[in-house]
Every structure is written in C-alpha cells, then in structure tokens.
Amino acid sequence: MLRHTALMPSEYKTASGGDAGAWRPDGLGLGTHSAAPCALSAEERYDLCRSVGAECIQEDELRNLLKHKPNPVCYDGFEPSGRMHIAQGVGKAINVNKLTAAGCTFKFWVADWFAQLNNKMGGDLKKIQTVGRYMVEVWKSVGMNLDRVEFISSSEEINSRADEYWPLVMDIARRNSLARVVRCSQIMGRNETDDLAASQIFYPCMQCADIFFLKADICQLGMDQRKVNMLAREYCTEIKRKLKPIILSHAMLPGLLEGQEKMSKSDPNSAIFMEDTEQEVKTKLKKAFCPPAIVEGNPCIAYAHQ
C-alpha cells in the first residue's frame, strides 16, 4: 500500500507569492503560472488537449484560446472520499501530463468542504483532509508531472477569500431554479430522486462558482460532471459574459461488472484500486464481465481501448 504523511492544509508549503490555500507537499512541484513558451505549434497544442476529452464544448473556443493564451488554466476538483481507483489515479495523471505538455497550468481543487457537505468519511473533515494528502501522493508516485500543477485546499482558499466566493455562490443560486440545480445532483454521485440534504442542494452552486473563483479557462472533468459545467456556461450567458469556460470532458472508465457505467468505490469488485496487489487485480479481471464477440458494454474492451 502507498504510504503518506497526513498533514493539515495549513502545514503545506506554498509557492513564493502563492495563495495560502495552495498545497505544496515536500518533493512536489507547484505550478507558478509562469509564461514559459511551449515548443508545440497551436495546432499541435490543440490536438494534444483535444485528445483528453471524449467531448469538447466548444472546439472553436478551444482553438481560439490556445491561439491567444500561451498558458491557459485547466481546472478539476476532487472529493477526498476514500480509495482511489485507476481511472482517477492513472487516467487523471495521463490527462494532466498531456495538458501541461500543451502549455496549460492545472489547478486541482481539493474539495474537502465539498466532501464534508456530501457526508463523505462520515463528514469528518480531518479524515477527509488526510485522504486528500494520500491522493496527492498517489499522483506523485504514478508520474504526474507536477511542475505546472497546483493543489488548492477549498476550505482554506474559501476562508481566505470569503468576500469574493460567497457572493458569487449566492448570485448563481439566485439565478437558477431549484429544479435546475437538482438536475446537477449526478455530480455528487446522487440521483435527482434521492432525498437530498440541504447541503447537497447548495453543492452544485458552489461547484459552479469554483470555476470562476479559480479563473479557469478549461473545465477538465469527467462526463459525469457535464451538467454543472454547462450550468457555468449558462451563467455566463445570464450575466452577459462573453468568454465562457471550455468544457473538456473525459470518458468514464466503466466498472468491471455487467451494466456499470463507471467504477464504484463502494463495490470493491467493480474497480481496480491503486493499492491493489497483483493477485487482487488478477482475481478481479477473472471475474470481470467480458462476453465473447461483443464490444458494446464490454468493460474489458473499454480498458484496452483507454
């Protein structure tokens, strides 16, 4: 199993002149948003960025962004909510390395408060923050290039800039109906028909605000986060903001069992976890759904493809 040292966000180092909420564990690089030129052409940068996403909204906006901005800001957020499976561990590292190679900087929103709102780890913030540290160490160990990557603690960053964050969240909430916000419940791993807590109703408005709060040019999250990213683009239309965040959504790696659209952390047989032993991986693959001569809905084919 991968080992890590549990530190609180305030114990992480920050880059020179960086925000208080920027995590920099010892040995990890932290993107300082330098304007280092990329040796690739604009078209090569576009192809590299586009290869990350199963869907891009909109492609012409992405081309224009890369043409005029040498170091766009990409954003992804994650709830520190337990074990990390290979889709999040290996897949995310590959995508980040492609985007930073194309000249982008990458901001990871370590969504500890969001995990608490979603009642992960029993709502224990200290446990959640420990898991966040573990996830950073996993990405470090699998070879994620961290020279242009920044890990930002949501609890610390929001507290340090509360006068900027909460008015934005409130404005997004004010401009959207309850039904529209509930349609985004998929982003939390919930369904629209679930009995949601009040905190979970507020969650999509906060995640939408994160995009603007972090000044992200590109939202690089999974397809399961599409609805809230579209909410951000709709908000831009509502406030008559011309530049909208570009959505670059990666495909979801399915679970190993039949009919699972994505891996489930709650079902250990549906996912390969980053700390699984070789024997555990072999056992899971032997049990995996793999019908002969069928490609559609076959998780083993999807693994080989990705």
DOGU-869500 format. One record per residue (C-alpha): residue number from 0; residue in three letters; y, x, z. Coordinates in nm, 2 decimals. Layout:
N
(NUM, "ALA", (Y, X, Z))
...
END
This chain:
306
(0, "MET", (0.00, 0.00, 0.00))
(1, "LEU", (0.35, 0.12, -0.07))
(2, "ARG", (0.54, 0.22, 0.24))
(3, "HIS", (0.90, 0.18, 0.31))
(4, "THR", (1.15, 0.22, 0.59))
(5, "ALA", (1.31, -0.10, 0.70))
(6, "LEU", (1.69, -0.07, 0.71))
(7, "MET", (1.95, -0.33, 0.75))
(8, "PRO", (2.20, -0.37, 0.47))
(9, "SER", (2.48, -0.21, 0.67))
(10, "GLU", (2.27, 0.10, 0.71))
(11, "TYR", (2.25, 0.16, 0.33))
(12, "LYS", (2.49, 0.42, 0.18))
(13, "THR", (2.75, 0.31, -0.06))
(14, "ALA", (2.88, 0.49, -0.36))
(15, "SER", (3.22, 0.66, -0.34))
(16, "GLY", (3.47, 0.38, -0.36))
(17, "GLY", (3.20, 0.12, -0.39))
(18, "ASP", (3.18, -0.22, -0.22))
(19, "ALA", (3.04, -0.24, 0.14))
(20, "GLY", (2.76, -0.46, 0.02))
(21, "ALA", (2.63, -0.21, -0.23))
(22, "TRP", (2.29, -0.07, -0.13))
(23, "ARG", (2.21, 0.29, -0.19))
(24, "PRO", (1.89, 0.39, -0.01))
(25, "ASP", (1.83, 0.77, 0.02))
(26, "GLY", (1.70, 0.90, -0.31))
(27, "LEU", (1.81, 0.61, -0.52))
(28, "GLY", (2.08, 0.62, -0.77))
(29, "LEU", (2.36, 0.37, -0.77))
(30, "GLY", (2.55, 0.27, -1.09))
(31, "THR", (2.91, 0.36, -1.06))
(32, "HIS", (3.00, 0.18, -1.37))
(33, "SER", (3.11, 0.50, -1.55))
(34, "ALA", (3.22, 0.46, -1.91))
(35, "ALA", (2.96, 0.71, -2.03))
(36, "PRO", (2.92, 0.66, -2.41))
(37, "CYS", (2.59, 0.55, -2.54))
(38, "ALA", (2.44, 0.76, -2.83))
(39, "LEU", (2.30, 0.45, -2.99))
(40, "SER", (2.47, 0.25, -3.26))
(41, "ALA", (2.60, -0.10, -3.19))
(42, "GLU", (2.30, -0.25, -3.39))
(43, "GLU", (2.05, -0.03, -3.20))
(44, "ARG", (2.20, -0.13, -2.87))
(45, "TYR", (2.18, -0.50, -2.98))
(46, "ASP", (1.81, -0.46, -3.08))
(47, "LEU", (1.72, -0.29, -2.75))
(48, "CYS", (1.90, -0.56, -2.55))
(49, "ARG", (1.76, -0.84, -2.76))
(50, "SER", (1.40, -0.71, -2.71))
(51, "VAL", (1.43, -0.80, -2.35))
(52, "GLY", (1.47, -1.17, -2.40))
(53, "ALA", (1.25, -1.45, -2.53))
(54, "GLU", (1.57, -1.64, -2.57))
(55, "CYS", (1.94, -1.54, -2.61))
(56, "ILE", (2.23, -1.77, -2.57))
(57, "GLN", (2.42, -1.68, -2.79))
(58, "GLU", (2.32, -1.39, -3.02))
(59, "ASP", (2.65, -1.36, -3.19))
(60, "GLU", (2.82, -1.34, -2.85))
(61, "LEU", (2.58, -1.06, -2.75))
(62, "ARG", (2.66, -0.87, -3.07))
(63, "ASN", (3.04, -0.91, -3.01))
(64, "LEU", (3.01, -0.80, -2.65))
(65, "LEU", (2.82, -0.48, -2.74))
(66, "LYS", (3.06, -0.41, -3.02))
(67, "HIS", (3.37, -0.42, -2.79))
(68, "LYS", (3.24, -0.32, -2.45))
(69, "PRO", (3.05, 0.01, -2.41))
(70, "ASN", (2.92, -0.07, -2.06))
(71, "PRO", (2.85, -0.44, -2.01))
(72, "VAL", (2.74, -0.57, -1.67))
(73, "CYS", (2.40, -0.73, -1.65))
(74, "TYR", (2.30, -0.94, -1.35))
(75, "ASP", (1.98, -1.06, -1.19))
(76, "GLY", (1.92, -1.19, -0.84))
(77, "PHE", (1.60, -1.20, -0.64))
(78, "GLU", (1.50, -1.36, -0.32))
(79, "PRO", (1.32, -1.11, -0.09))
(80, "SER", (1.04, -1.36, -0.02))
(81, "GLY", (0.71, -1.17, 0.01))
(82, "ARG", (0.48, -0.96, -0.20))
(83, "MET", (0.59, -0.85, -0.55))
(84, "HIS", (0.36, -0.92, -0.85))
(85, "ILE", (0.35, -0.71, -1.16))
(86, "ALA", (0.58, -0.95, -1.36))
(87, "GLN", (0.86, -0.88, -1.12))
(88, "GLY", (0.76, -0.52, -1.04))
(89, "VAL", (0.66, -0.37, -1.37))
(90, "GLY", (0.82, -0.62, -1.61))
(91, "LYS", (1.16, -0.61, -1.45))
(92, "ALA", (1.16, -0.23, -1.45))
(93, "ILE", (1.09, -0.22, -1.82))
(94, "ASN", (1.37, -0.46, -1.89))
(95, "VAL", (1.62, -0.28, -1.68))
(96, "ASN", (1.54, 0.05, -1.84))
(97, "LYS", (1.60, -0.09, -2.18))
(98, "LEU", (1.93, -0.24, -2.09))
(99, "THR", (2.06, 0.07, -1.92))
(100, "ALA", (1.95, 0.28, -2.21))
(101, "ALA", (2.17, 0.05, -2.43))
(102, "GLY", (2.47, 0.14, -2.21))
(103, "CYS", (2.46, -0.15, -1.97))
(104, "THR", (2.50, -0.13, -1.59))
(105, "PHE", (2.28, -0.36, -1.39))
(106, "LYS", (2.37, -0.54, -1.07))
(107, "PHE", (2.08, -0.67, -0.86))
(108, "TRP", (2.19, -0.95, -0.62))
(109, "VAL", (1.97, -0.91, -0.32))
(110, "ALA", (1.97, -1.27, -0.23))
(111, "ASP", (1.89, -1.26, 0.14))
(112, "TRP", (2.11, -1.55, 0.23))
(113, "PHE", (1.96, -1.75, -0.05))
(114, "ALA", (1.60, -1.67, 0.07))
(115, "GLN", (1.71, -1.80, 0.41))
(116, "LEU", (1.85, -2.12, 0.26))
(117, "ASN", (1.52, -2.17, 0.07))
(118, "ASN", (1.34, -2.11, 0.40))
(119, "LYS", (1.15, -1.80, 0.29))
(120, "MET", (0.99, -1.59, 0.56))
(121, "GLY", (1.04, -1.88, 0.79))
(122, "GLY", (1.42, -1.84, 0.75))
(123, "ASP", (1.41, -1.51, 0.95))
(124, "LEU", (1.70, -1.30, 0.80))
(125, "LYS", (1.58, -0.97, 0.94))
(126, "LYS", (1.23, -1.02, 0.79))
(127, "ILE", (1.39, -1.12, 0.46))
(128, "GLN", (1.61, -0.80, 0.45))
(129, "THR", (1.30, -0.59, 0.53))
(130, "VAL", (1.13, -0.74, 0.23))
(131, "GLY", (1.43, -0.66, 0.02))
(132, "ARG", (1.41, -0.30, 0.11))
(133, "TYR", (1.04, -0.30, 0.02))
(134, "MET", (1.12, -0.44, -0.33))
(135, "VAL", (1.37, -0.17, -0.40))
(136, "GLU", (1.11, 0.09, -0.31))
(137, "VAL", (0.86, -0.06, -0.54))
(138, "TRP", (1.10, -0.04, -0.84))
(139, "LYS", (1.18, 0.31, -0.74))
(140, "SER", (0.81, 0.40, -0.74))
(141, "VAL", (0.73, 0.25, -1.08))
(142, "GLY", (1.00, 0.44, -1.26))
(143, "MET", (1.30, 0.21, -1.28))
(144, "ASN", (1.60, 0.43, -1.39))
(145, "LEU", (1.84, 0.36, -1.11))
(146, "ASP", (2.13, 0.58, -1.24))
(147, "ARG", (2.31, 0.27, -1.36))
(148, "VAL", (2.17, 0.02, -1.12))
(149, "GLU", (2.34, -0.13, -0.81))
(150, "PHE", (2.17, -0.33, -0.54))
(151, "ILE", (2.41, -0.56, -0.36))
(152, "SER", (2.34, -0.75, -0.04))
(153, "SER", (2.45, -1.11, -0.08))
(154, "SER", (2.51, -1.16, 0.29))
(155, "GLU", (2.74, -0.86, 0.33))
(156, "GLU", (2.92, -0.90, 0.00))
(157, "ILE", (2.99, -1.27, 0.05))
(158, "ASN", (3.12, -1.20, 0.41))
(159, "SER", (3.34, -0.92, 0.29))
(160, "ARG", (3.49, -1.13, 0.01))
(161, "ALA", (3.46, -1.48, 0.16))
(162, "ASP", (3.81, -1.59, 0.05))
(163, "GLU", (3.70, -1.52, -0.31))
(164, "TYR", (3.35, -1.65, -0.30))
(165, "TRP", (3.36, -1.99, -0.12))
(166, "PRO", (3.65, -2.14, -0.32))
(167, "LEU", (3.46, -2.06, -0.64))
(168, "VAL", (3.14, -2.23, -0.50))
(169, "MET", (3.34, -2.53, -0.39))
(170, "ASP", (3.50, -2.57, -0.73))
(171, "ILE", (3.17, -2.55, -0.91))
(172, "ALA", (3.03, -2.81, -0.67))
(173, "ARG", (3.33, -3.04, -0.71))
(174, "ARG", (3.30, -3.04, -1.09))
(175, "ASN", (2.93, -3.13, -1.11))
(176, "SER", (2.73, -3.44, -1.02))
(177, "LEU", (2.45, -3.43, -0.76))
(178, "ALA", (2.21, -3.52, -1.04))
(179, "ARG", (2.32, -3.22, -1.25))
(180, "VAL", (2.27, -2.99, -0.95))
(181, "VAL", (1.93, -3.13, -0.86))
(182, "ARG", (1.81, -3.06, -1.21))
(183, "CYS", (1.86, -2.69, -1.13))
(184, "SER", (1.61, -2.71, -0.84))
(185, "GLN", (1.35, -2.53, -1.06))
(186, "ILE", (1.54, -2.20, -0.99))
(187, "MET", (1.42, -2.22, -0.62))
(188, "GLY", (1.06, -2.29, -0.72))
(189, "ARG", (1.11, -2.66, -0.64))
(190, "ASN", (1.09, -2.98, -0.83))
(191, "GLU", (1.36, -3.25, -0.88))
(192, "THR", (1.13, -3.50, -0.70))
(193, "ASP", (1.09, -3.27, -0.39))
(194, "ASP", (1.25, -3.37, -0.06))
(195, "LEU", (1.52, -3.10, -0.07))
(196, "ALA", (1.71, -2.99, 0.23))
(197, "ALA", (2.09, -3.00, 0.21))
(198, "SER", (2.10, -2.62, 0.20))
(199, "GLN", (1.88, -2.63, -0.12))
(200, "ILE", (2.12, -2.88, -0.28))
(201, "PHE", (2.40, -2.62, -0.23))
(202, "TYR", (2.19, -2.33, -0.36))
(203, "PRO", (2.25, -2.39, -0.74))
(204, "CYS", (2.62, -2.40, -0.69))
(205, "MET", (2.61, -2.07, -0.51))
(206, "GLN", (2.39, -1.91, -0.77))
(207, "CYS", (2.62, -2.03, -1.05))
(208, "ALA", (2.91, -1.87, -0.86))
(209, "ASP", (2.73, -1.54, -0.82))
(210, "ILE", (2.76, -1.48, -1.20))
(211, "PHE", (3.14, -1.49, -1.19))
(212, "PHE", (3.16, -1.33, -0.84))
(213, "LEU", (2.98, -1.03, -0.98))
(214, "LYS", (3.17, -1.03, -1.30))
(215, "ALA", (2.85, -1.04, -1.51))
(216, "ASP", (2.86, -1.03, -1.88))
(217, "ILE", (2.49, -1.09, -1.93))
(218, "CYS", (2.26, -1.30, -1.71))
(219, "GLN", (1.92, -1.13, -1.74))
(220, "LEU", (1.68, -1.36, -1.55))
(221, "GLY", (1.36, -1.54, -1.63))
(222, "MET", (1.33, -1.86, -1.83))
(223, "ASP", (1.28, -2.05, -1.51))
(224, "GLN", (1.64, -1.97, -1.42))
(225, "ARG", (1.78, -2.11, -1.75))
(226, "LYS", (1.92, -2.43, -1.61))
(227, "VAL", (2.16, -2.27, -1.36))
(228, "ASN", (2.27, -2.01, -1.62))
(229, "MET", (2.35, -2.30, -1.86))
(230, "LEU", (2.54, -2.46, -1.57))
(231, "ALA", (2.76, -2.14, -1.56))
(232, "ARG", (2.83, -2.17, -1.93))
(233, "GLU", (2.92, -2.54, -1.89))
(234, "TYR", (3.15, -2.45, -1.60))
(235, "CYS", (3.33, -2.21, -1.84))
(236, "THR", (3.39, -2.50, -2.08))
(237, "GLU", (3.51, -2.72, -1.80))
(238, "ILE", (3.77, -2.46, -1.68))
(239, "LYS", (3.85, -2.36, -2.04))
(240, "ARG", (3.74, -2.01, -2.00))
(241, "LYS", (3.67, -1.86, -2.35))
(242, "LEU", (3.43, -1.58, -2.25))
(243, "LYS", (3.10, -1.72, -2.13))
(244, "PRO", (2.82, -1.53, -1.97))
(245, "ILE", (2.55, -1.45, -2.22))
(246, "ILE", (2.20, -1.57, -2.12))
(247, "LEU", (1.92, -1.32, -2.20))
(248, "SER", (1.61, -1.48, -2.05))
(249, "HIS", (1.28, -1.30, -2.04))
(250, "ALA", (0.95, -1.49, -2.08))
(251, "MET", (0.74, -1.57, -1.77))
(252, "LEU", (0.41, -1.40, -1.73))
(253, "PRO", (0.15, -1.67, -1.67))
(254, "GLY", (-0.08, -1.69, -1.38))
(255, "LEU", (-0.44, -1.58, -1.42))
(256, "LEU", (-0.59, -1.92, -1.36))
(257, "GLU", (-0.60, -2.21, -1.61))
(258, "GLY", (-0.28, -2.41, -1.66))
(259, "GLN", (-0.05, -2.18, -1.46))
(260, "GLU", (0.28, -2.12, -1.65))
(261, "LYS", (0.37, -1.84, -1.41))
(262, "MET", (0.22, -1.63, -1.14))
(263, "SER", (0.22, -1.78, -0.79))
(264, "LYS", (0.27, -1.57, -0.48))
(265, "SER", (0.11, -1.85, -0.28))
(266, "ASP", (-0.22, -1.82, -0.47))
(267, "PRO", (-0.35, -1.46, -0.45))
(268, "ASN", (-0.60, -1.52, -0.73))
(269, "SER", (-0.33, -1.62, -0.98))
(270, "ALA", (-0.13, -1.30, -0.96))
(271, "ILE", (-0.18, -0.92, -0.96))
(272, "PHE", (0.04, -0.78, -0.69))
(273, "MET", (0.20, -0.43, -0.69))
(274, "GLU", (0.00, -0.31, -0.39))
(275, "ASP", (-0.34, -0.45, -0.51))
(276, "THR", (-0.62, -0.20, -0.51))
(277, "GLU", (-0.81, -0.11, -0.83))
(278, "GLN", (-1.11, -0.31, -0.71))
(279, "GLU", (-0.89, -0.62, -0.63))
(280, "VAL", (-0.74, -0.60, -0.98))
(281, "LYS", (-1.08, -0.58, -1.14))
(282, "THR", (-1.20, -0.88, -0.94))
(283, "LYS", (-0.90, -1.09, -1.03))
(284, "LEU", (-0.94, -1.01, -1.40))
(285, "LYS", (-1.31, -1.10, -1.39))
(286, "LYS", (-1.21, -1.44, -1.25))
(287, "ALA", (-0.92, -1.49, -1.50))
(288, "PHE", (-0.92, -1.78, -1.74))
(289, "CYS", (-1.00, -1.63, -2.08))
(290, "PRO", (-1.15, -1.89, -2.32))
(291, "PRO", (-1.31, -1.72, -2.63))
(292, "ALA", (-1.13, -1.75, -2.96))
(293, "ILE", (-0.83, -1.93, -2.80))
(294, "VAL", (-0.49, -1.77, -2.79))
(295, "GLU", (-0.26, -2.06, -2.67))
(296, "GLY", (-0.26, -2.08, -2.30))
(297, "ASN", (-0.48, -1.78, -2.25))
(298, "PRO", (-0.32, -1.56, -1.98))
(299, "CYS", (-0.53, -1.25, -2.07))
(300, "ILE", (-0.38, -1.26, -2.42))
(301, "ALA", (-0.03, -1.30, -2.28))
(302, "TYR", (-0.08, -1.00, -2.06))
(303, "ALA", (-0.20, -0.79, -2.35))
(304, "HIS", (0.10, -0.91, -2.56))
(305, "GLN", (0.36, -0.83, -2.30))
END
